[in-house]
Amino acid sequence: DFNWNQEELEKWASVAAKKEEENIALQKYTLADELKIKELTLTVDDLTKKSVEKKSMLENETTETKSNQTELEKLAERFKI
């Protein structure tokens, strides 16, 4: 049963080599994907941090604007004829 002729051995070796090449390519693409995921995750984290900072700045500006508007309304009321 295990008497393979030269042609069968060559076919098997060829298939095994092709399978190994495919595995190496898959590992290469997997590593590239993992690196891209890490890069994108860092970008998302950075943008999330910036978004939180901008939202906080906006809230502060809104509060300050409302406060200034209230002060202006009080002043306008004082000087009303």
mmJSON file of the N, C-alpha and C atoms, coordinates in Angstrom:
{"data_MODEL":{"atom_site":{
"group_PDB":["ATOM","ATOM","ATOM","ATOM","ATOM","ATOM","ATOM","ATOM","ATOM","ATOM","ATOM","ATOM","ATOM","ATOM","ATOM","ATOM","ATOM","ATOM","ATOM","ATOM","ATOM","ATOM","ATOM","ATOM","ATOM","ATOM","ATOM","ATOM","ATOM","ATOM","ATOM","ATOM","ATOM","ATOM","ATOM","ATOM","ATOM","ATOM","ATOM","ATOM","ATOM","ATOM","ATOM","ATOM","ATOM","ATOM","ATOM","ATOM","ATOM","ATOM","ATOM","ATOM","ATOM","ATOM","ATOM","ATOM","ATOM","ATOM","ATOM","ATOM","ATOM","ATOM","ATOM","ATOM","ATOM","ATOM","ATOM","ATOM","ATOM","ATOM","ATOM","ATOM","ATOM","ATOM","ATOM","ATOM","ATOM","ATOM","ATOM","ATOM","ATOM","ATOM","ATOM","ATOM","ATOM","ATOM","ATOM","ATOM","ATOM","ATOM","ATOM","ATOM","ATOM","ATOM","ATOM","ATOM","ATOM","ATOM","ATOM","ATOM","ATOM","ATOM","ATOM","ATOM","ATOM","ATOM","ATOM","ATOM","ATOM","ATOM","ATOM","ATOM","ATOM","ATOM","ATOM","ATOM","ATOM","ATOM","ATOM","ATOM","ATOM","ATOM","ATOM","ATOM","ATOM","ATOM","ATOM","ATOM","ATOM","ATOM","ATOM","ATOM","ATOM","ATOM","ATOM","ATOM","ATOM","ATOM","ATOM","ATOM","ATOM","ATOM","ATOM","ATOM","ATOM","ATOM","ATOM","ATOM","ATOM","ATOM","ATOM","ATOM","ATOM","ATOM","ATOM","ATOM","ATOM","ATOM","ATOM","ATOM","ATOM","ATOM","ATOM","ATOM","ATOM","ATOM","ATOM","ATOM","ATOM","ATOM","ATOM","ATOM","ATOM","ATOM","ATOM","ATOM","ATOM","ATOM","ATOM","ATOM","ATOM","ATOM","ATOM","ATOM","ATOM","ATOM","ATOM","ATOM","ATOM","ATOM","ATOM","ATOM","ATOM","ATOM","ATOM","ATOM","ATOM","ATOM","ATOM","ATOM","ATOM","ATOM","ATOM","ATOM","ATOM","ATOM","ATOM","ATOM","ATOM","ATOM","ATOM","ATOM","ATOM","ATOM","ATOM","ATOM","ATOM","ATOM","ATOM","ATOM","ATOM","ATOM","ATOM","ATOM","ATOM","ATOM","ATOM","ATOM","ATOM","ATOM","ATOM","ATOM","ATOM","ATOM","ATOM","ATOM","ATOM","ATOM","ATOM","ATOM","ATOM","ATOM","ATOM"],
"id":[1,2,3,4,5,6,7,8,9,10,11,12,13,14,15,16,17,18,19,20,21,22,23,24,25,26,27,28,29,30,31,32,33,34,35,36,37,38,39,40,41,42,43,44,45,46,47,48,49,50,51,52,53,54,55,56,57,58,59,60,61,62,63,64,65,66,67,68,69,70,71,72,73,74,75,76,77,78,79,80,81,82,83,84,85,86,87,88,89,90,91,92,93,94,95,96,97,98,99,100,101,102,103,104,105,106,107,108,109,110,111,112,113,114,115,116,117,118,119,120,121,122,123,124,125,126,127,128,129,130,131,132,133,134,135,136,137,138,139,140,141,142,143,144,145,146,147,148,149,150,151,152,153,154,155,156,157,158,159,160,161,162,163,164,165,166,167,168,169,170,171,172,173,174,175,176,177,178,179,180,181,182,183,184,185,186,187,188,189,190,191,192,193,194,195,196,197,198,199,200,201,202,203,204,205,206,207,208,209,210,211,212,213,214,215,216,217,218,219,220,221,222,223,224,225,226,227,228,229,230,231,232,233,234,235,236,237,238,239,240,241,242,243],
"type_symbol":["N","C","C","N","C","C","N","C","C","N","C","C","N","C","C","N","C","C","N","C","C","N","C","C","N","C","C","N","C","C","N","C","C","N","C","C","N","C","C","N","C","C","N","C","C","N","C","C","N","C","C","N","C","C","N","C","C","N","C","C","N","C","C","N","C","C","N","C","C","N","C","C","N","C","C","N","C","C","N","C","C","N","C","C","N","C","C","N","C","C","N","C","C","N","C","C","N","C","C","N","C","C","N","C","C","N","C","C","N","C","C","N","C","C","N","C","C","N","C","C","N","C","C","N","C","C","N","C","C","N","C","C","N","C","C","N","C","C","N","C","C","N","C","C","N","C","C","N","C","C","N","C","C","N","C","C","N","C","C","N","C","C","N","C","C","N","C","C","N","C","C","N","C","C","N","C","C","N","C","C","N","C","C","N","C","C","N","C","C","N","C","C","N","C","C","N","C","C","N","C","C","N","C","C","N","C","C","N","C","C","N","C","C","N","C","C","N","C","C","N","C","C","N","C","C","N","C","C","N","C","C","N","C","C","N","C","C","N","C","C","N","C","C"],
"label_atom_id":["N","CA","C","N","CA","C","N","CA","C","N","CA","C","N","CA","C","N","CA","C","N","CA","C","N","CA","C","N","CA","C","N","CA","C","N","CA","C","N","CA","C","N","CA","C","N","CA","C","N","CA","C","N","CA","C","N","CA","C","N","CA","C","N","CA","C","N","CA","C","N","CA","C","N","CA","C","N","CA","C","N","CA","C","N","CA","C","N","CA","C","N","CA","C","N","CA","C","N","CA","C","N","CA","C","N","CA","C","N","CA","C","N","CA","C","N","CA","C","N","CA","C","N","CA","C","N","CA","C","N","CA","C","N","CA","C","N","CA","C","N","CA","C","N","CA","C","N","CA","C","N","CA","C","N","CA","C","N","CA","C","N","CA","C","N","CA","C","N","CA","C","N","CA","C","N","CA","C","N","CA","C","N","CA","C","N","CA","C","N","CA","C","N","CA","C","N","CA","C","N","CA","C","N","CA","C","N","CA","C","N","CA","C","N","CA","C","N","CA","C","N","CA","C","N","CA","C","N","CA","C","N","CA","C","N","CA","C","N","CA","C","N","CA","C","N","CA","C","N","CA","C","N","CA","C","N","CA","C","N","CA","C","N","CA","C","N","CA","C","N","CA","C","N","CA","C","N","CA","C","N","CA","C"],
"label_alt_id":[null,null,null,null,null,null,null,null,null,null,null,null,null,null,null,null,null,null,null,null,null,null,null,null,null,null,null,null,null,null,null,null,null,null,null,null,null,null,null,null,null,null,null,null,null,null,null,null,null,null,null,null,null,null,null,null,null,null,null,null,null,null,null,null,null,null,null,null,null,null,null,null,null,null,null,null,null,null,null,null,null,null,null,null,null,null,null,null,null,null,null,null,null,null,null,null,null,null,null,null,null,null,null,null,null,null,null,null,null,null,null,null,null,null,null,null,null,null,null,null,null,null,null,null,null,null,null,null,null,null,null,null,null,null,null,null,null,null,null,null,null,null,null,null,null,null,null,null,null,null,null,null,null,null,null,null,null,null,null,null,null,null,null,null,null,null,null,null,null,null,null,null,null,null,null,null,null,null,null,null,null,null,null,null,null,null,null,null,null,null,null,null,null,null,null,null,null,null,null,null,null,null,null,null,null,null,null,null,null,null,null,null,null,null,null,null,null,null,null,null,null,null,null,null,null,null,null,null,null,null,null,null,null,null,null,null,null,null,null,null,null,null,null],
"label_comp_id":["ASP","ASP","ASP","PHE","PHE","PHE","ASN","ASN","ASN","TRP","TRP","TRP","ASN","ASN","ASN","GLN","GLN","GLN","GLU","GLU","GLU","GLU","GLU","GLU","LEU","LEU","LEU","GLU","GLU","GLU","LYS","LYS","LYS","TRP","TRP","TRP","ALA","ALA","ALA","SER","SER","SER","VAL","VAL","VAL","ALA","ALA","ALA","ALA","ALA","ALA","LYS","LYS","LYS","LYS","LYS","LYS","GLU","GLU","GLU","GLU","GLU","GLU","GLU","GLU","GLU","ASN","ASN","ASN","ILE","ILE","ILE","ALA","ALA","ALA","LEU","LEU","LEU","GLN","GLN","GLN","LYS","LYS","LYS","TYR","TYR","TYR","THR","THR","THR","LEU","LEU","LEU","ALA","ALA","ALA","ASP","ASP","ASP","GLU","GLU","GLU","LEU","LEU","LEU","LYS","LYS","LYS","ILE","ILE","ILE","LYS","LYS","LYS","GLU","GLU","GLU","LEU","LEU","LEU","THR","THR","THR","LEU","LEU","LEU","THR","THR","THR","VAL","VAL","VAL","ASP","ASP","ASP","ASP","ASP","ASP","LEU","LEU","LEU","THR","THR","THR","LYS","LYS","LYS","LYS","LYS","LYS","SER","SER","SER","VAL","VAL","VAL","GLU","GLU","GLU","LYS","LYS","LYS","LYS","LYS","LYS","SER","SER","SER","MET","MET","MET","LEU","LEU","LEU","GLU","GLU","GLU","ASN","ASN","ASN","GLU","GLU","GLU","THR","THR","THR","THR","THR","THR","GLU","GLU","GLU","THR","THR","THR","LYS","LYS","LYS","SER","SER","SER","ASN","ASN","ASN","GLN","GLN","GLN","THR","THR","THR","GLU","GLU","GLU","LEU","LEU","LEU","GLU","GLU","GLU","LYS","LYS","LYS","LEU","LEU","LEU","ALA","ALA","ALA","GLU","GLU","GLU","ARG","ARG","ARG","PHE","PHE","PHE","LYS","LYS","LYS","ILE","ILE","ILE"],
"label_asym_id":["A","A","A","A","A","A","A","A","A","A","A","A","A","A","A","A","A","A","A","A","A","A","A","A","A","A","A","A","A","A","A","A","A","A","A","A","A","A","A","A","A","A","A","A","A","A","A","A","A","A","A","A","A","A","A","A","A","A","A","A","A","A","A","A","A","A","A","A","A","A","A","A","A","A","A","A","A","A","A","A","A","A","A","A","A","A","A","A","A","A","A","A","A","A","A","A","A","A","A","A","A","A","A","A","A","A","A","A","A","A","A","A","A","A","A","A","A","A","A","A","A","A","A","A","A","A","A","A","A","A","A","A","A","A","A","A","A","A","A","A","A","A","A","A","A","A","A","A","A","A","A","A","A","A","A","A","A","A","A","A","A","A","A","A","A","A","A","A","A","A","A","A","A","A","A","A","A","A","A","A","A","A","A","A","A","A","A","A","A","A","A","A","A","A","A","A","A","A","A","A","A","A","A","A","A","A","A","A","A","A","A","A","A","A","A","A","A","A","A","A","A","A","A","A","A","A","A","A","A","A","A","A","A","A","A","A","A","A","A","A","A","A","A"],
"label_entity_id":["1","1","1","1","1","1","1","1","1","1","1","1","1","1","1","1","1","1","1","1","1","1","1","1","1","1","1","1","1","1","1","1","1","1","1","1","1","1","1","1","1","1","1","1","1","1","1","1","1","1","1","1","1","1","1","1","1","1","1","1","1","1","1","1","1","1","1","1","1","1","1","1","1","1","1","1","1","1","1","1","1","1","1","1","1","1","1","1","1","1","1","1","1","1","1","1","1","1","1","1","1","1","1","1","1","1","1","1","1","1","1","1","1","1","1","1","1","1","1","1","1","1","1","1","1","1","1","1","1","1","1","1","1","1","1","1","1","1","1","1","1","1","1","1","1","1","1","1","1","1","1","1","1","1","1","1","1","1","1","1","1","1","1","1","1","1","1","1","1","1","1","1","1","1","1","1","1","1","1","1","1","1","1","1","1","1","1","1","1","1","1","1","1","1","1","1","1","1","1","1","1","1","1","1","1","1","1","1","1","1","1","1","1","1","1","1","1","1","1","1","1","1","1","1","1","1","1","1","1","1","1","1","1","1","1","1","1","1","1","1","1","1","1"],
"label_seq_id":[1,1,1,2,2,2,3,3,3,4,4,4,5,5,5,6,6,6,7,7,7,8,8,8,9,9,9,10,10,10,11,11,11,12,12,12,13,13,13,14,14,14,15,15,15,16,16,16,17,17,17,18,18,18,19,19,19,20,20,20,21,21,21,22,22,22,23,23,23,24,24,24,25,25,25,26,26,26,27,27,27,28,28,28,29,29,29,30,30,30,31,31,31,32,32,32,33,33,33,34,34,34,35,35,35,36,36,36,37,37,37,38,38,38,39,39,39,40,40,40,41,41,41,42,42,42,43,43,43,44,44,44,45,45,45,46,46,46,47,47,47,48,48,48,49,49,49,50,50,50,51,51,51,52,52,52,53,53,53,54,54,54,55,55,55,56,56,56,57,57,57,58,58,58,59,59,59,60,60,60,61,61,61,62,62,62,63,63,63,64,64,64,65,65,65,66,66,66,67,67,67,68,68,68,69,69,69,70,70,70,71,71,71,72,72,72,73,73,73,74,74,74,75,75,75,76,76,76,77,77,77,78,78,78,79,79,79,80,80,80,81,81,81],
"pdbx_PDB_ins_code":[null,null,null,null,null,null,null,null,null,null,null,null,null,null,null,null,null,null,null,null,null,null,null,null,null,null,null,null,null,null,null,null,null,null,null,null,null,null,null,null,null,null,null,null,null,null,null,null,null,null,null,null,null,null,null,null,null,null,null,null,null,null,null,null,null,null,null,null,null,null,null,null,null,null,null,null,null,null,null,null,null,null,null,null,null,null,null,null,null,null,null,null,null,null,null,null,null,null,null,null,null,null,null,null,null,null,null,null,null,null,null,null,null,null,null,null,null,null,null,null,null,null,null,null,null,null,null,null,null,null,null,null,null,null,null,null,null,null,null,null,null,null,null,null,null,null,null,null,null,null,null,null,null,null,null,null,null,null,null,null,null,null,null,null,null,null,null,null,null,null,null,null,null,null,null,null,null,null,null,null,null,null,null,null,null,null,null,null,null,null,null,null,null,null,null,null,null,null,null,null,null,null,null,null,null,null,null,null,null,null,null,null,null,null,null,null,null,null,null,null,null,null,null,null,null,null,null,null,null,null,null,null,null,null,null,null,null,null,null,null,null,null,null],
"Cartn_x":[0.808,0.0,0.855,1.991,2.816,3.937,3.797,4.792,4.407,4.872,4.589,5.652,5.221,6.223,6.733,7.707,8.355,7.363,6.479,5.501,4.562,4.097,3.211,3.926,5.183,5.964,6.169,6.424,6.615,5.32,4.196,2.899,2.633,2.882,2.663,3.564,4.822,5.772,5.343,4.844,4.378,3.174,2.228,1.041,1.443,2.359,2.821,3.516,4.334,5.035,4.036,3.04,2.015,1.24,0.912,0.189,1.031,2.312,3.212,3.28,3.353,3.367,2.079,0.96,-0.331,-0.375,0.157,0.186,1.057,2.187,3.077,2.382,1.719,0.99,-0.123,-0.837,-1.912,-1.358,-0.23,0.401,0.813,1.348,1.766,0.567,-0.541,-1.738,-2.374,-2.326,-2.863,-2.084,-0.766,0.072,-0.211,-0.317,-0.613,-1.969,-2.954,-4.284,-4.221,-3.485,-3.367,-2.707,-1.676,-1.013,-1.955,-2.729,-3.691,-4.77,-5.223,-6.232,-5.678,-4.423,-3.806,-3.721,-3.304,-3.188,-4.552,-5.565,-6.911,-7.471,-7.171,-7.625,-7.009,-5.713,-5.057,-5.674,-5.995,-6.623,-7.995,-8.779,-10.105,-9.966,-9.021,-8.812,-8.448,-7.549,-7.116,-8.29,-9.054,-10.196,-11.285,-11.464,-12.432,-12.011,-10.734,-10.207,-10.408,-10.083,-10.257,-11.725,-12.601,-14.033,-14.526,-14.082,-14.477,-13.975,-12.739,-12.179,-12.985,-13.304,-14.075,-15.477,-16.09,-17.43,-17.382,-16.348,-16.195,-15.988,-15.168,-14.948,-16.257,-17.028,-18.311,-19.263,-19.322,-20.192,-19.77,-18.456,-17.96,-18.316,-18.135,-18.478,-19.973,-20.782,-22.241,-22.633,-22.047,-22.336,-21.919,-20.736,-20.243,-21.128,-21.532,-22.395,-23.734,-24.317,-25.602,-25.451,-24.345,-24.086,-23.946,-23.198,-23.028,-24.353,-25.17,-26.471,-27.362,-27.321,-28.098,-27.635,-26.331,-25.781,-26.212,-26.161,-26.581,-28.06,-28.874,-30.307,-30.548,-29.783,-29.911,-29.506,-28.405,-27.956,-28.982,-29.504,-30.521,-31.741,-32.101,-33.258,-32.996,-31.78,-31.408,-31.514,-31.105,-31.042,-32.297,-33.301,-34.559,-35.215,-35.708,-36.351,-37.832],
"Cartn_y":[-1.202,0.0,1.271,1.204,2.395,2.442,1.694,1.735,2.809,4.001,5.108,5.138,5.398,5.525,6.971,7.206,8.526,9.636,9.373,10.389,10.767,9.761,10.03,10.825,10.496,11.229,12.679,12.885,14.248,15.052,14.427,15.107,15.475,14.506,14.763,15.894,15.88,16.922,18.284,18.291,19.533,20.091,19.217,19.64,20.132,19.419,19.81,21.167,21.397,22.677,23.811,23.538,24.554,24.885,23.858,24.049,24.895,24.633,25.394,26.858,27.086,28.455,29.187,28.475,29.073,29.429,28.55,28.81,30.023,30.137,31.284,32.569,32.525,33.7,34.072,33.078,33.331,33.978,33.493,34.083,35.53,35.767,37.117,38.068,37.642,38.48,38.649,37.607,37.689,38.72,38.688,39.652,41.074,41.233,42.551,43.051,42.162,42.532,42.939,42.186,42.498,43.856,44.145,45.444,46.573,46.357,47.368,47.581,46.503,46.609,47.424,47.166,47.936,49.411,49.68,51.056,51.756,51.075,51.661,51.845,50.918,51.024,52.247,52.472,53.659,54.931,54.909,56.07,56.332,55.28,55.423,55.973,55.441,55.925,57.405,57.787,59.179,60.088,59.676,60.48,60.551,59.48,59.477,60.47,60.46,61.398,62.841,63.105,64.449,64.854,63.917,64.19,64.566,63.833,64.123,65.514,65.844,67.161,68.267,68.063,69.073,69.231,68.13,68.198,68.982,68.747,69.467,70.963,71.281,72.681,73.333,72.618,73.133,73.384,72.452,72.616,73.833,74.014,75.179,76.481,76.495,77.692,77.98,76.942,77.104,77.696,77.164,77.668,79.128,79.441,80.821,81.759,81.315,82.135,82.4,81.374,81.548,82.512,82.394,83.28,84.722,84.923,86.27,86.83,85.98,86.411,86.865,86.113,86.475,87.823,88.038,89.308,90.458,90.224,91.264,91.6,90.587,90.82,91.632,91.353,92.118,93.572,93.772,95.131,95.873,95.195,95.81,96.207,95.387,95.655,96.899,97.096,98.239,99.551,99.475,100.692,100.922,100.141,100.296,101.612,102.274,103.569,103.383],
"Cartn_z":[0.0,0.0,0.0,0.677,0.792,-0.232,-1.262,-2.324,-3.338,-3.077,-3.978,-5.055,-6.238,-7.286,-7.305,-8.096,-8.142,-8.488,-9.432,-9.858,-8.713,-7.987,-6.853,-5.773,-5.515,-4.523,-4.935,-6.21,-6.712,-6.609,-6.93,-6.808,-5.351,-4.467,-3.044,-2.563,-2.954,-2.552,-3.094,-4.324,-4.935,-4.176,-3.858,-3.114,-1.718,-1.073,0.261,0.204,-0.817,-0.964,-1.201,-2.037,-2.314,-1.041,-0.284,0.979,1.948,2.006,2.875,2.423,1.111,0.578,0.935,0.831,1.186,2.667,3.504,4.944,5.266,4.598,4.805,4.349,3.213,2.72,3.696,4.202,5.158,6.427,6.921,8.099,7.826,6.643,6.255,6.252,5.634,5.577,6.95,7.76,9.121,9.931,9.827,10.54,10.048,8.737,8.171,8.672,8.717,9.218,10.691,11.487,12.913,13.119,12.328,12.432,12.028,10.981,10.531,11.585,12.21,13.274,14.44,14.824,15.911,15.534,14.304,13.824,13.852,13.343,13.316,14.727,15.618,17.005,17.662,17.422,17.966,17.395,16.11,15.475,16.085,16.269,16.88,18.297,19.061,20.432,20.437,19.538,19.448,19.068,18.069,17.637,18.71,19.443,20.538,21.614,21.949,22.944,22.471,21.211,20.661,20.669,20.34,20.331,21.725,22.734,24.123,24.517,24.133,24.447,23.765,22.487,21.741,22.328,22.721,23.313,24.617,25.408,26.663,26.408,25.415,25.056,24.611,23.8,23.323,24.491,25.418,26.584,27.405,27.57,28.306,27.591,26.283,25.5,25.56,25.499,25.575,26.923,27.987,29.33,29.454,28.956,29.03,28.199,27.031,26.174,26.842,27.441,28.141,29.316,30.018,31.146,30.665,29.601,29.041,28.542,27.936,27.438,28.601,29.688,30.871,31.417,31.49,31.96,31.058,29.745,28.809,28.978,29.184,29.393,30.665,31.728,32.975,32.758,32.042,31.751,30.884,29.913,29.038,29.855,30.803,31.665,32.515,33.014,33.831,33.064,31.8,31.015,30.17,30.408,29.678,30.103,29.14,29.434,29.588],
"occupancy":[1.0,1.0,1.0,1.0,1.0,1.0,1.0,1.0,1.0,1.0,1.0,1.0,1.0,1.0,1.0,1.0,1.0,1.0,1.0,1.0,1.0,1.0,1.0,1.0,1.0,1.0,1.0,1.0,1.0,1.0,1.0,1.0,1.0,1.0,1.0,1.0,1.0,1.0,1.0,1.0,1.0,1.0,1.0,1.0,1.0,1.0,1.0,1.0,1.0,1.0,1.0,1.0,1.0,1.0,1.0,1.0,1.0,1.0,1.0,1.0,1.0,1.0,1.0,1.0,1.0,1.0,1.0,1.0,1.0,1.0,1.0,1.0,1.0,1.0,1.0,1.0,1.0,1.0,1.0,1.0,1.0,1.0,1.0,1.0,1.0,1.0,1.0,1.0,1.0,1.0,1.0,1.0,1.0,1.0,1.0,1.0,1.0,1.0,1.0,1.0,1.0,1.0,1.0,1.0,1.0,1.0,1.0,1.0,1.0,1.0,1.0,1.0,1.0,1.0,1.0,1.0,1.0,1.0,1.0,1.0,1.0,1.0,1.0,1.0,1.0,1.0,1.0,1.0,1.0,1.0,1.0,1.0,1.0,1.0,1.0,1.0,1.0,1.0,1.0,1.0,1.0,1.0,1.0,1.0,1.0,1.0,1.0,1.0,1.0,1.0,1.0,1.0,1.0,1.0,1.0,1.0,1.0,1.0,1.0,1.0,1.0,1.0,1.0,1.0,1.0,1.0,1.0,1.0,1.0,1.0,1.0,1.0,1.0,1.0,1.0,1.0,1.0,1.0,1.0,1.0,1.0,1.0,1.0,1.0,1.0,1.0,1.0,1.0,1.0,1.0,1.0,1.0,1.0,1.0,1.0,1.0,1.0,1.0,1.0,1.0,1.0,1.0,1.0,1.0,1.0,1.0,1.0,1.0,1.0,1.0,1.0,1.0,1.0,1.0,1.0,1.0,1.0,1.0,1.0,1.0,1.0,1.0,1.0,1.0,1.0,1.0,1.0,1.0,1.0,1.0,1.0,1.0,1.0,1.0,1.0,1.0,1.0,1.0,1.0,1.0,1.0,1.0,1.0],
"B_iso_or_equiv":[0.0,0.0,0.0,0.0,0.0,0.0,0.0,0.0,0.0,0.0,0.0,0.0,0.0,0.0,0.0,0.0,0.0,0.0,0.0,0.0,0.0,0.0,0.0,0.0,0.0,0.0,0.0,0.0,0.0,0.0,0.0,0.0,0.0,0.0,0.0,0.0,0.0,0.0,0.0,0.0,0.0,0.0,0.0,0.0,0.0,0.0,0.0,0.0,0.0,0.0,0.0,0.0,0.0,0.0,0.0,0.0,0.0,0.0,0.0,0.0,0.0,0.0,0.0,0.0,0.0,0.0,0.0,0.0,0.0,0.0,0.0,0.0,0.0,0.0,0.0,0.0,0.0,0.0,0.0,0.0,0.0,0.0,0.0,0.0,0.0,0.0,0.0,0.0,0.0,0.0,0.0,0.0,0.0,0.0,0.0,0.0,0.0,0.0,0.0,0.0,0.0,0.0,0.0,0.0,0.0,0.0,0.0,0.0,0.0,0.0,0.0,0.0,0.0,0.0,0.0,0.0,0.0,0.0,0.0,0.0,0.0,0.0,0.0,0.0,0.0,0.0,0.0,0.0,0.0,0.0,0.0,0.0,0.0,0.0,0.0,0.0,0.0,0.0,0.0,0.0,0.0,0.0,0.0,0.0,0.0,0.0,0.0,0.0,0.0,0.0,0.0,0.0,0.0,0.0,0.0,0.0,0.0,0.0,0.0,0.0,0.0,0.0,0.0,0.0,0.0,0.0,0.0,0.0,0.0,0.0,0.0,0.0,0.0,0.0,0.0,0.0,0.0,0.0,0.0,0.0,0.0,0.0,0.0,0.0,0.0,0.0,0.0,0.0,0.0,0.0,0.0,0.0,0.0,0.0,0.0,0.0,0.0,0.0,0.0,0.0,0.0,0.0,0.0,0.0,0.0,0.0,0.0,0.0,0.0,0.0,0.0,0.0,0.0,0.0,0.0,0.0,0.0,0.0,0.0,0.0,0.0,0.0,0.0,0.0,0.0,0.0,0.0,0.0,0.0,0.0,0.0,0.0,0.0,0.0,0.0,0.0,0.0,0.0,0.0,0.0,0.0,0.0,0.0],
"pdbx_formal_charge":[null,null,null,null,null,null,null,null,null,null,null,null,null,null,null,null,null,null,null,null,null,null,null,null,null,null,null,null,null,null,null,null,null,null,null,null,null,null,null,null,null,null,null,null,null,null,null,null,null,null,null,null,null,null,null,null,null,null,null,null,null,null,null,null,null,null,null,null,null,null,null,null,null,null,null,null,null,null,null,null,null,null,null,null,null,null,null,null,null,null,null,null,null,null,null,null,null,null,null,null,null,null,null,null,null,null,null,null,null,null,null,null,null,null,null,null,null,null,null,null,null,null,null,null,null,null,null,null,null,null,null,null,null,null,null,null,null,null,null,null,null,null,null,null,null,null,null,null,null,null,null,null,null,null,null,null,null,null,null,null,null,null,null,null,null,null,null,null,null,null,null,null,null,null,null,null,null,null,null,null,null,null,null,null,null,null,null,null,null,null,null,null,null,null,null,null,null,null,null,null,null,null,null,null,null,null,null,null,null,null,null,null,null,null,null,null,null,null,null,null,null,null,null,null,null,null,null,null,null,null,null,null,null,null,null,null,null,null,null,null,null,null,null],
"auth_seq_id":[1,1,1,2,2,2,3,3,3,4,4,4,5,5,5,6,6,6,7,7,7,8,8,8,9,9,9,10,10,10,11,11,11,12,12,12,13,13,13,14,14,14,15,15,15,16,16,16,17,17,17,18,18,18,19,19,19,20,20,20,21,21,21,22,22,22,23,23,23,24,24,24,25,25,25,26,26,26,27,27,27,28,28,28,29,29,29,30,30,30,31,31,31,32,32,32,33,33,33,34,34,34,35,35,35,36,36,36,37,37,37,38,38,38,39,39,39,40,40,40,41,41,41,42,42,42,43,43,43,44,44,44,45,45,45,46,46,46,47,47,47,48,48,48,49,49,49,50,50,50,51,51,51,52,52,52,53,53,53,54,54,54,55,55,55,56,56,56,57,57,57,58,58,58,59,59,59,60,60,60,61,61,61,62,62,62,63,63,63,64,64,64,65,65,65,66,66,66,67,67,67,68,68,68,69,69,69,70,70,70,71,71,71,72,72,72,73,73,73,74,74,74,75,75,75,76,76,76,77,77,77,78,78,78,79,79,79,80,80,80,81,81,81],
"auth_comp_id":["ASP","ASP","ASP","PHE","PHE","PHE","ASN","ASN","ASN","TRP","TRP","TRP","ASN","ASN","ASN","GLN","GLN","GLN","GLU","GLU","GLU","GLU","GLU","GLU","LEU","LEU","LEU","GLU","GLU","GLU","LYS","LYS","LYS","TRP","TRP","TRP","ALA","ALA","ALA","SER","SER","SER","VAL","VAL","VAL","ALA","ALA","ALA","ALA","ALA","ALA","LYS","LYS","LYS","LYS","LYS","LYS","GLU","GLU","GLU","GLU","GLU","GLU","GLU","GLU","GLU","ASN","ASN","ASN","ILE","ILE","ILE","ALA","ALA","ALA","LEU","LEU","LEU","GLN","GLN","GLN","LYS","LYS","LYS","TYR","TYR","TYR","THR","THR","THR","LEU","LEU","LEU","ALA","ALA","ALA","ASP","ASP","ASP","GLU","GLU","GLU","LEU","LEU","LEU","LYS","LYS","LYS","ILE","ILE","ILE","LYS","LYS","LYS","GLU","GLU","GLU","LEU","LEU","LEU","THR","THR","THR","LEU","LEU","LEU","THR","THR","THR","VAL","VAL","VAL","ASP","ASP","ASP","ASP","ASP","ASP","LEU","LEU","LEU","THR","THR","THR","LYS","LYS","LYS","LYS","LYS","LYS","SER","SER","SER","VAL","VAL","VAL","GLU","GLU","GLU","LYS","LYS","LYS","LYS","LYS","LYS","SER","SER","SER","MET","MET","MET","LEU","LEU","LEU","GLU","GLU","GLU","ASN","ASN","ASN","GLU","GLU","GLU","THR","THR","THR","THR","THR","THR","GLU","GLU","GLU","THR","THR","THR","LYS","LYS","LYS","SER","SER","SER","ASN","ASN","ASN","GLN","GLN","GLN","THR","THR","THR","GLU","GLU","GLU","LEU","LEU","LEU","GLU","GLU","GLU","LYS","LYS","LYS","LEU","LEU","LEU","ALA","ALA","ALA","GLU","GLU","GLU","ARG","ARG","ARG","PHE","PHE","PHE","LYS","LYS","LYS","ILE","ILE","ILE"],
"auth_asym_id":["A","A","A","A","A","A","A","A","A","A","A","A","A","A","A","A","A","A","A","A","A","A","A","A","A","A","A","A","A","A","A","A","A","A","A","A","A","A","A","A","A","A","A","A","A","A","A","A","A","A","A","A","A","A","A","A","A","A","A","A","A","A","A","A","A","A","A","A","A","A","A","A","A","A","A","A","A","A","A","A","A","A","A","A","A","A","A","A","A","A","A","A","A","A","A","A","A","A","A","A","A","A","A","A","A","A","A","A","A","A","A","A","A","A","A","A","A","A","A","A","A","A","A","A","A","A","A","A","A","A","A","A","A","A","A","A","A","A","A","A","A","A","A","A","A","A","A","A","A","A","A","A","A","A","A","A","A","A","A","A","A","A","A","A","A","A","A","A","A","A","A","A","A","A","A","A","A","A","A","A","A","A","A","A","A","A","A","A","A","A","A","A","A","A","A","A","A","A","A","A","A","A","A","A","A","A","A","A","A","A","A","A","A","A","A","A","A","A","A","A","A","A","A","A","A","A","A","A","A","A","A","A","A","A","A","A","A","A","A","A","A","A","A"],
"auth_atom_id":["N","CA","C","N","CA","C","N","CA","C","N","CA","C","N","CA","C","N","CA","C","N","CA","C","N","CA","C","N","CA","C","N","CA","C","N","CA","C","N","CA","C","N","CA","C","N","CA","C","N","CA","C","N","CA","C","N","CA","C","N","CA","C","N","CA","C","N","CA","C","N","CA","C","N","CA","C","N","CA","C","N","CA","C","N","CA","C","N","CA","C","N","CA","C","N","CA","C","N","CA","C","N","CA","C","N","CA","C","N","CA","C","N","CA","C","N","CA","C","N","CA","C","N","CA","C","N","CA","C","N","CA","C","N","CA","C","N","CA","C","N","CA","C","N","CA","C","N","CA","C","N","CA","C","N","CA","C","N","CA","C","N","CA","C","N","CA","C","N","CA","C","N","CA","C","N","CA","C","N","CA","C","N","CA","C","N","CA","C","N","CA","C","N","CA","C","N","CA","C","N","CA","C","N","CA","C","N","CA","C","N","CA","C","N","CA","C","N","CA","C","N","CA","C","N","CA","C","N","CA","C","N","CA","C","N","CA","C","N","CA","C","N","CA","C","N","CA","C","N","CA","C","N","CA","C","N","CA","C","N","CA","C","N","CA","C","N","CA","C","N","CA","C","N","CA","C","N","CA","C","N","CA","C"],
"pdbx_PDB_model_num":[1,1,1,1,1,1,1,1,1,1,1,1,1,1,1,1,1,1,1,1,1,1,1,1,1,1,1,1,1,1,1,1,1,1,1,1,1,1,1,1,1,1,1,1,1,1,1,1,1,1,1,1,1,1,1,1,1,1,1,1,1,1,1,1,1,1,1,1,1,1,1,1,1,1,1,1,1,1,1,1,1,1,1,1,1,1,1,1,1,1,1,1,1,1,1,1,1,1,1,1,1,1,1,1,1,1,1,1,1,1,1,1,1,1,1,1,1,1,1,1,1,1,1,1,1,1,1,1,1,1,1,1,1,1,1,1,1,1,1,1,1,1,1,1,1,1,1,1,1,1,1,1,1,1,1,1,1,1,1,1,1,1,1,1,1,1,1,1,1,1,1,1,1,1,1,1,1,1,1,1,1,1,1,1,1,1,1,1,1,1,1,1,1,1,1,1,1,1,1,1,1,1,1,1,1,1,1,1,1,1,1,1,1,1,1,1,1,1,1,1,1,1,1,1,1,1,1,1,1,1,1,1,1,1,1,1,1,1,1,1,1,1,1]
}}}
